[in-house]
Amino acid sequence: MNEENISMSIQLNSKLCESFNIRYPIVLAGMAGIANMAPLVAAVSNAGGLGTLGAAYMSPDELRGAIHEIKKRTQATFAVNIFAHVGPDQYTNFDAVNEELTSIRESLGVKRKTKDDIRSPNHFEEQFGILLDEKVPIISTTFGLLSEHHILKAKSLGIKIMSKVTTVEEAIQAEKRGCDVIVAQGSEAGGHRGTFDVSSQPGGANIGTMALVPQIVDHVHIPVVAAGGIMDGRGLVASLALGAQGVQMGTRFLTSAESGAHEVYKRALLDSTEESTVITNAFSGRPARGIKNDFIQHWEASRTKPLPFPTQNTLTREIRNASARQNNSEYMALWAGQGTRMLTDNQSAGDIINQIVEEARTIIQL
């Protein structure tokens, strides 16, 4: 137990605020694959938090355009999140997986794919170069750590590095590599598990936020941001009490006024409960928490092992896109954390942050 952390009084103006030059210790999670999120990123930053653009699936042109839009909307600090490691496509078991998707494709009017159709883009080096060119204030990573070479290049330009971890050992690695801030992702979090090596942990490391955060805090010397199921001021204060210097929230902002999430996705979130989500690798080949729907149920019943990421993700993309075009949430990836009963409908990002801060201040002053 780290007695220094236990004895510290809870302060909203934390080390994270000082490090990132933000007013409140609230970080918007970078949520890849959702269109037009620049307005939400800017709104969170303008409200005093740290907006983060989920850029992992963006082409170089899309990424540069989104960064320019954010810069037009805010002068405040923001971050861009990319995947640190994406392996090559793997096609073992491709025919069985492809066949398993046939009935779903037919129901949506989607053409069958061949192996030659499935080529996953990897824009990492181009993305990273753009982040340096644009002097993005903070680079955030998921699925591992940037190389020492990449970190040194970023830091030479004054860019700070924030990386997501799911275990104490990953956190120690992140600090040794030179990260400035760690995001401790508990099992309650929506979206992909950030576990570095899913070959050894196929379901991801799934330690709850309450248990994970203090153990990481006790083993590193850099600011820790708590993530996973945090939705309001109570979660913020609890995280600070555990020794975190801030919180990261994704699901909380998906139903906000500025969110680019599809309307049927928002409705599914608002209609869900704490029991609605599961961790699945059916959509992408990597474990991720989302609302259970027909696609996930179909896959569970089939007992077919999905292709590894990114191949499974590329193979199912057209199904997900067609489902969205048809306003059908049953075949969309509805990533969500476990705190969805606490969502609000169409509340502005600024109001969400102000509400969280006021709730936290009230608790701290009790």
C-alpha positions as CSV (number, residue, x, y, z in Angstrom):
1,M,0.0,0.0,0.0
2,N,1.3,3.4,-0.9
3,E,0.7,5.5,2.2
4,E,1.5,8.8,0.4
5,N,-1.3,8.2,-2.0
6,I,-3.7,7.2,0.8
7,S,-3.0,10.4,2.8
8,M,-3.4,12.8,-0.1
9,S,-6.5,15.0,0.0
10,I,-8.8,14.6,-3.0
11,Q,-8.2,17.5,-5.4
12,L,-9.9,18.1,-8.8
13,N,-6.9,20.2,-9.9
14,S,-4.7,17.1,-10.2
15,K,-1.3,16.3,-11.6
16,L,-3.0,15.3,-14.8
17,C,-4.4,18.8,-15.1
18,E,-1.0,20.2,-14.7
19,S,0.7,17.8,-17.1
20,F,-1.9,18.2,-19.9
21,N,-2.8,21.8,-19.2
22,I,-6.5,21.1,-18.7
23,R,-9.0,22.5,-16.2
24,Y,-10.7,19.2,-15.1
25,P,-9.2,15.7,-14.8
26,I,-11.7,14.2,-17.4
27,V,-10.5,12.6,-20.6
28,L,-12.7,11.7,-23.5
29,A,-11.8,8.2,-24.7
30,G,-10.6,7.9,-28.2
31,M,-13.4,5.9,-29.9
32,A,-12.3,4.6,-33.3
33,G,-14.7,3.8,-36.1
34,I,-17.3,6.4,-35.3
35,A,-17.7,9.1,-38.0
36,N,-17.5,12.8,-37.4
37,M,-16.2,12.9,-33.8
38,A,-14.2,16.1,-34.2
39,P,-17.1,18.2,-32.8
40,L,-17.2,16.1,-29.7
41,V,-13.5,16.1,-29.2
42,A,-13.4,19.9,-29.4
43,A,-16.4,20.3,-27.2
44,V,-14.9,18.3,-24.4
45,S,-11.6,20.2,-24.6
46,N,-13.5,23.6,-24.7
47,A,-15.3,22.5,-21.6
48,G,-12.1,21.9,-19.7
49,G,-11.5,18.2,-20.3
50,L,-9.2,16.5,-22.7
51,G,-10.9,15.6,-25.9
52,T,-9.4,12.6,-27.7
53,L,-9.9,11.7,-31.4
54,G,-10.1,8.0,-32.1
55,A,-8.0,7.8,-35.3
56,A,-7.0,4.2,-35.6
57,Y,-9.1,3.4,-38.6
58,M,-8.6,6.8,-40.4
59,S,-6.8,7.2,-43.6
60,P,-4.0,9.8,-43.6
61,D,-6.2,12.3,-45.4
62,E,-9.1,11.7,-43.0
63,L,-6.8,12.1,-40.0
64,R,-5.3,15.3,-41.2
65,G,-8.7,16.7,-42.0
66,A,-10.1,15.7,-38.6
67,I,-7.2,17.4,-36.8
68,H,-7.7,20.6,-38.8
69,E,-11.4,20.6,-37.9
70,I,-10.5,20.2,-34.2
71,K,-8.0,23.0,-34.4
72,K,-10.6,25.3,-35.9
73,R,-13.1,24.5,-33.1
74,T,-10.7,24.8,-30.1
75,Q,-7.5,26.3,-29.0
76,A,-7.4,23.9,-26.0
77,T,-5.3,20.8,-25.5
78,F,-6.5,17.6,-27.3
79,A,-5.2,14.1,-27.9
80,V,-5.3,11.7,-30.8
81,N,-5.5,7.9,-30.2
82,I,-3.9,5.3,-32.5
83,F,-3.2,1.6,-32.3
84,A,0.4,1.0,-31.3
85,H,0.5,-2.4,-32.9
86,V,-1.6,-4.1,-35.6
87,G,-0.4,-7.4,-37.0
88,P,-0.7,-8.6,-40.6
89,D,-3.8,-10.3,-41.9
90,Q,-4.1,-14.0,-41.1
91,Y,-6.4,-16.2,-43.1
92,T,-6.3,-19.5,-41.3
93,N,-9.9,-20.8,-41.0
94,F,-11.0,-18.1,-43.4
95,D,-13.4,-20.3,-45.4
96,A,-15.2,-21.5,-42.3
97,V,-15.6,-17.9,-40.9
98,N,-16.6,-16.6,-44.3
99,E,-19.3,-19.3,-44.6
100,E,-20.6,-18.5,-41.2
101,L,-21.3,-15.0,-42.3
102,T,-23.4,-16.1,-45.4
103,S,-26.8,-16.0,-43.8
104,I,-26.2,-12.6,-42.2
105,R,-24.9,-11.1,-45.5
106,E,-28.0,-12.5,-47.3
107,S,-30.3,-10.9,-44.8
108,L,-28.7,-7.5,-45.4
109,G,-28.2,-7.8,-49.1
110,V,-24.4,-7.9,-48.8
111,K,-22.2,-9.7,-51.4
112,R,-20.0,-12.6,-50.3
113,K,-16.3,-11.8,-49.9
114,T,-13.3,-13.8,-51.1
115,K,-9.9,-13.9,-49.4
116,D,-8.6,-11.6,-52.1
117,D,-11.2,-8.9,-51.0
118,I,-9.9,-8.8,-47.5
119,R,-6.8,-6.6,-47.1
120,S,-6.6,-4.6,-43.9
121,P,-4.9,-1.2,-44.3
122,N,-2.1,-0.3,-41.9
123,H,-1.5,3.4,-41.9
124,F,0.5,3.5,-38.6
125,E,3.7,5.2,-39.9
126,E,1.7,7.7,-42.0
127,Q,-0.6,8.4,-39.1
128,F,2.3,8.9,-36.7
129,G,4.0,11.2,-39.1
130,I,0.9,13.4,-39.4
131,L,0.7,13.6,-35.6
132,L,4.2,14.9,-35.6
133,D,3.6,17.3,-38.5
134,E,0.5,18.7,-36.8
135,K,2.3,18.8,-33.4
136,V,-0.7,17.2,-31.8
137,P,-0.3,17.9,-28.0
138,I,-0.8,14.3,-26.8
139,I,-0.6,11.0,-28.6
140,S,-2.7,8.3,-27.0
141,T,-2.1,4.6,-27.7
142,T,-4.1,1.3,-27.5
143,F,-2.9,-2.3,-28.1
144,G,0.5,-1.8,-26.7
145,L,3.3,0.8,-26.6
146,L,5.0,2.9,-29.1
147,S,8.6,2.0,-29.8
148,E,11.3,3.9,-27.9
149,H,12.3,5.5,-31.3
150,H,8.7,6.8,-31.9
151,I,8.4,8.1,-28.3
152,L,11.7,10.0,-28.5
153,K,10.7,11.5,-31.8
154,A,7.4,12.7,-30.3
155,K,9.0,14.0,-27.1
156,S,11.6,15.9,-29.1
157,L,8.6,18.0,-30.4
158,G,7.1,18.4,-26.9
159,I,4.4,15.9,-27.5
160,K,3.3,13.8,-24.5
161,I,2.5,10.1,-24.6
162,M,-0.5,8.4,-22.9
163,S,-1.0,4.6,-23.1
164,K,-3.8,2.3,-22.1
165,V,-3.0,-0.7,-19.9
166,T,-5.0,-3.5,-18.3
167,T,-2.5,-5.0,-15.8
168,V,0.1,-3.8,-13.4
169,E,2.9,-5.4,-15.5
170,E,1.7,-3.5,-18.6
171,A,1.7,-0.3,-16.6
172,I,5.3,-0.9,-15.4
173,Q,6.3,-1.5,-19.1
174,A,4.6,1.7,-20.1
175,E,6.5,3.8,-17.5
176,K,9.8,2.2,-18.4
177,R,9.2,2.9,-22.1
178,G,8.8,6.6,-21.4
179,C,5.0,7.2,-21.3
180,D,3.9,10.3,-19.5
181,V,0.5,9.1,-18.4
182,I,-1.1,5.6,-18.0
183,V,-4.8,4.8,-18.6
184,A,-5.8,1.9,-16.4
185,Q,-8.6,0.2,-18.2
186,G,-10.9,-1.8,-16.0
187,S,-13.0,-4.7,-17.3
188,E,-16.2,-2.5,-17.1
189,A,-15.0,-0.4,-20.0
190,G,-16.7,-0.4,-23.3
191,G,-14.9,-1.2,-26.6
192,H,-11.7,-3.1,-27.2
193,R,-9.7,-4.4,-24.3
194,G,-6.3,-2.7,-24.4
195,T,-4.5,-5.9,-23.3
196,F,-1.1,-6.0,-25.0
197,D,-0.9,-9.7,-25.8
198,V,-4.3,-11.4,-26.5
199,S,-2.5,-14.5,-27.7
200,S,-1.8,-15.4,-24.1
201,Q,-5.1,-13.8,-22.8
202,P,-7.7,-14.4,-25.6
203,G,-10.5,-12.6,-23.6
204,G,-8.2,-9.8,-22.5
205,A,-7.1,-9.1,-19.0
206,N,-10.3,-8.3,-17.2
207,I,-9.6,-6.8,-13.8
208,G,-12.2,-4.5,-12.5
209,T,-11.5,-0.8,-12.2
210,M,-11.8,-0.7,-8.4
211,A,-9.1,-3.4,-8.1
212,L,-6.9,-2.4,-11.0
213,V,-6.4,1.3,-10.3
214,P,-4.8,1.3,-6.8
215,Q,-2.5,-1.6,-7.7
216,I,-1.2,0.3,-10.7
217,V,-0.9,3.5,-8.7
218,D,1.2,1.6,-6.2
219,H,3.6,0.4,-8.8
220,V,4.3,3.4,-11.0
221,H,5.4,7.0,-10.5
222,I,3.5,8.7,-13.3
223,P,-0.1,9.9,-13.3
224,V,-2.7,7.1,-13.7
225,V,-6.1,7.7,-15.3
226,A,-8.9,5.4,-14.3
227,A,-11.2,4.0,-17.0
228,G,-14.1,1.6,-17.0
229,G,-17.7,2.1,-15.9
230,I,-17.1,5.7,-14.8
231,M,-20.1,7.9,-15.6
232,D,-20.5,10.7,-13.1
233,G,-19.0,12.7,-10.3
234,R,-19.2,9.7,-7.9
235,G,-17.0,7.7,-10.2
236,L,-14.6,10.6,-10.6
237,V,-14.2,11.1,-6.8
238,A,-13.9,7.3,-6.2
239,S,-11.2,7.2,-8.8
240,L,-9.3,10.1,-7.2
241,A,-9.6,8.3,-3.9
242,L,-8.0,5.2,-5.4
243,G,-5.0,7.3,-6.3
244,A,-5.9,8.1,-9.9
245,Q,-5.2,11.6,-11.2
246,G,-8.2,11.6,-13.4
247,V,-10.8,9.5,-15.3
248,Q,-11.4,8.5,-18.9
249,M,-14.9,8.2,-20.2
250,G,-16.1,7.0,-23.6
251,T,-19.6,5.6,-23.2
252,R,-20.8,8.6,-21.2
253,F,-20.3,10.9,-24.2
254,L,-21.7,8.6,-26.9
255,T,-25.3,9.9,-26.5
256,S,-24.2,13.5,-26.2
257,A,-25.5,16.2,-28.5
258,E,-22.1,16.4,-30.3
259,S,-21.6,12.6,-30.7
260,G,-21.2,11.3,-34.2
261,A,-22.6,7.9,-33.2
262,H,-25.5,6.5,-35.3
263,E,-28.9,7.2,-34.0
264,V,-29.8,3.5,-33.6
265,Y,-26.6,3.0,-31.7
266,K,-27.5,5.9,-29.4
267,R,-31.0,4.4,-28.9
268,A,-29.5,0.9,-28.1
269,L,-27.3,2.5,-25.5
270,L,-30.2,4.4,-23.9
271,D,-32.3,1.3,-23.8
272,S,-29.6,-0.9,-22.3
273,T,-28.8,-1.9,-18.7
274,E,-25.8,-3.0,-16.7
275,E,-26.6,-6.5,-17.8
276,S,-26.7,-5.8,-21.6
277,T,-23.1,-6.0,-22.4
278,V,-20.7,-8.9,-23.1
279,I,-17.1,-9.2,-24.1
280,T,-16.9,-10.6,-27.6
281,N,-14.3,-11.1,-30.3
282,A,-17.0,-11.8,-33.0
283,F,-16.8,-8.4,-34.7
284,S,-13.1,-7.7,-34.8
285,G,-11.2,-10.8,-33.7
286,R,-10.1,-8.9,-30.5
287,P,-12.0,-8.9,-27.2
288,A,-14.3,-5.9,-26.8
289,R,-17.2,-5.0,-24.6
290,G,-20.5,-4.2,-26.4
291,I,-24.3,-4.6,-26.2
292,K,-25.3,-8.2,-27.0
293,N,-27.2,-8.3,-30.3
294,D,-28.2,-10.8,-33.0
295,F,-24.7,-10.8,-34.5
296,I,-23.0,-11.8,-31.2
297,Q,-25.7,-14.4,-30.5
298,H,-25.3,-15.9,-34.0
299,W,-21.6,-16.1,-33.5
300,E,-21.8,-17.7,-30.0
301,A,-24.2,-20.3,-31.3
302,S,-21.9,-21.2,-34.2
303,R,-18.9,-22.0,-32.1
304,T,-16.7,-20.8,-35.0
305,K,-13.4,-19.2,-34.0
306,P,-13.2,-15.8,-35.5
307,L,-10.1,-14.7,-37.5
308,P,-7.5,-12.6,-35.6
309,F,-7.6,-8.9,-35.6
310,P,-7.5,-7.0,-38.0
311,T,-8.7,-9.6,-40.5
312,Q,-12.0,-10.4,-38.7
313,N,-12.7,-6.7,-38.4
314,T,-12.1,-6.1,-42.1
315,L,-14.3,-9.1,-43.0
316,T,-17.2,-7.9,-41.0
317,R,-16.9,-4.2,-41.8
318,E,-19.4,-4.3,-44.8
319,I,-21.9,-6.1,-42.6
320,R,-21.7,-3.5,-39.9
321,N,-21.9,-0.7,-42.4
322,A,-24.9,-2.2,-44.2
323,S,-26.7,-2.7,-40.9
324,A,-26.1,0.9,-40.0
325,R,-27.4,2.1,-43.4
326,Q,-30.5,0.1,-42.8
327,N,-31.0,1.5,-39.3
328,N,-30.6,-2.1,-37.9
329,S,-28.7,-2.3,-34.7
330,E,-28.6,-6.1,-34.6
331,Y,-25.5,-6.4,-36.8
332,M,-23.7,-3.3,-35.7
333,A,-20.8,-3.2,-33.1
334,L,-22.5,-1.5,-30.2
335,W,-19.5,-0.9,-28.0
336,A,-20.5,0.1,-24.5
337,G,-19.4,0.0,-20.9
338,Q,-21.4,-1.3,-18.0
339,G,-22.7,2.0,-16.7
340,T,-25.3,2.7,-19.3
341,R,-28.2,3.3,-16.9
342,M,-26.5,6.6,-16.1
343,L,-26.5,7.9,-19.7
344,T,-28.5,11.0,-20.6
345,D,-30.1,11.7,-24.0
346,N,-28.7,14.5,-26.1
347,Q,-27.0,16.4,-23.3
348,S,-24.2,18.6,-24.5
349,A,-20.6,17.6,-23.7
350,G,-20.1,20.8,-21.8
351,D,-23.1,20.2,-19.6
352,I,-22.0,16.6,-19.0
353,I,-18.5,17.8,-17.8
354,N,-20.0,20.6,-15.7
355,Q,-22.5,18.2,-14.1
356,I,-19.7,15.7,-13.3
357,V,-17.5,18.4,-11.8
358,E,-20.3,19.8,-9.7
359,E,-21.3,16.4,-8.4
360,A,-17.6,15.7,-7.5
361,R,-17.2,19.1,-5.7
362,T,-20.3,18.4,-3.7
363,I,-19.0,15.0,-2.6
364,I,-15.5,16.3,-1.8
365,Q,-17.0,19.1,0.4
366,L,-19.1,16.7,2.5
